[in-house]
Amino acid sequence: MPGFSLNINNKQYSVEAEADMPLLWVLRDLLDLTGTKYGCGVASCGACTVIMDGDAVYSCQRPVGACVNKKIITIEGLSEDGSHPVQIAWQKAAVPQCGYCQPGQIMTVAAMLGKNKKPSAETISSAMSNNLCRCGTYHRIKEAINIAIEEINK
């Protein structure tokens, strides 16, 4: 089986996997980084979102062979203590209900704000359009995004 060296959460990992194995399964099954969730497996829900080289990507559709020499951040690596502005905003707005989609939602917002600290409502809507919440906490997600934007721009 091929071996791959991956930079995940600023640590180097070596894994043996087929080149077409989705990054999601490498994270969850081989590296025990279970914060990234499996939702649909077809890049339609956003639950599996991670940040790769600054971009929000669906780990369920990203083969591990395409992840070498990339900087990957999972929800576990966003901050060690939950102190990232987006994580704090999520707490302030009491966003999670069941919580299943939240890692993907948070990673999408963090990637967006990493590129644009003052996104327009249209930019936010576009960035978040493929992140589904089964519980319908969209109003609290929007509130949290606005809180995070305020914090980042202080």
N, C-alpha and C positions, 0 to 999 in steps of 0.2 A: 504494500500500500504506500502511496506517495506521502512524503512528509512536507509540512508547511510551517514556516516561521511567521507568526502573526504578532503585530503590535496592538495589544488590546489594553485599554486603560493605562497606557504608558508602561506596560510590562511586556516582555517578550515571552511568547508561548510557542512551544513546538507541538504540533499535532500530526497524527497520522490519520489521513482520511482520503476518500476518493475526491478528486479535483472538483467534481460536480456536486458534492455534498453541500447543502445550503449552510451558510454561515450560522443561521439560527440553531441548527442541530449541533454544530461544532461548539457554539457558546453553551448551550443548555446541556447537551449529553456528554461532550468530551471535556469541557472545562468547568462544568458545574456553575456557570454564570446564568442563573435561572431568572434573573430580573427581566430579561427580554422575553416577551410572551409570544406564544403561538396563537394566532387568532383564526386566520382563514387559509393560509398557505399559498394564496394566489395574489398577494400584494394588493388586496382590496380594503383592508381594515386598518392598517398602520400599527397594530399591536406589537409587531416585531421590529419597529424602527430603532435603528442605531445611528450614530454619527460616524461617517467615514470621510476622512479628509475634509471635514467641515460641512459635509452635506448629509441631510437626513436620507437614509436608504432603508429599504425593506430587506431585512436579513433573511427572510424566508425565500427570497428569489435571487440572492447573491451567492454564487458558488464560491466556496472557500478558495479555490484556485485563483480567483480574481481578487483576493483580499491581501495577497502578499505585497509588501512594501506600501501598505496603506496604514493610516492611523485610525484605529477603530475605538470609539468610546461607547460603552454600554451604560445603562442606568446606574450600574454599580460604580462606574468610573466618573460619573458626572461630578460628584463630590464625595469625599469619604464620610462626611458627617451630615449630609443633607443640607448643606449651607449654600448651595448654588441658588442664585436669585429666583430661578424658575421653581425649584423645589420649595423654597420659602413661600413664594406666591401661592403655590398649590395648597399649602397648609393654611395660609391666611384666608383663602377663599373657600376652604373646606370642599375642595373639588371631588375627591374620590367618593364613590358610593360603593360599588363592588370592587373598584380599583383595577380591574383586569387590563383595561386599555391605557391606564395612566402612564406606565413607563414609555410607551410609544408616543403618547401625547406630549409628555415632558421633553422627550428627546427631539421631537419635531420643533417644538417652540425654542429649545436651546439652540438648535442648529440655525433656525431662522434669525434669532437675536444675535447669534455669533457673527452673522453677515450684515445685519441691518438692525441697529439699536433703536430705530424709530420707524418701524414699519407702518404703512398705511393700513386702514381697515381692509382694503382690497388685498393687500399683500398677506395679511394675517389669514383672511378667508381662503385665499388660494393655497397657502402653506398647509392649512389645517383641513382642507376639503376631503382628503382621503383618510383621515383619522376618525374612525367610528367609535361611538360610545354607546354601548348597549343600554345603559341606564339613563341616557339623555341628559347628562350634566353639562350640556353645551353652554348654558348661561354662566355656570360657575367657571368653566374653562376660559371663557371670554374674559370674565372678571379677573381671573388669575393672570392671564396674559397681560392685561392692562396694568396690574400690580407689578409684574416683573419688568415691564417696560419702564414704569416709574422708577423702580429700584435701580435698574441698570443705568438710567440717565440722570441720577442724582449727582 
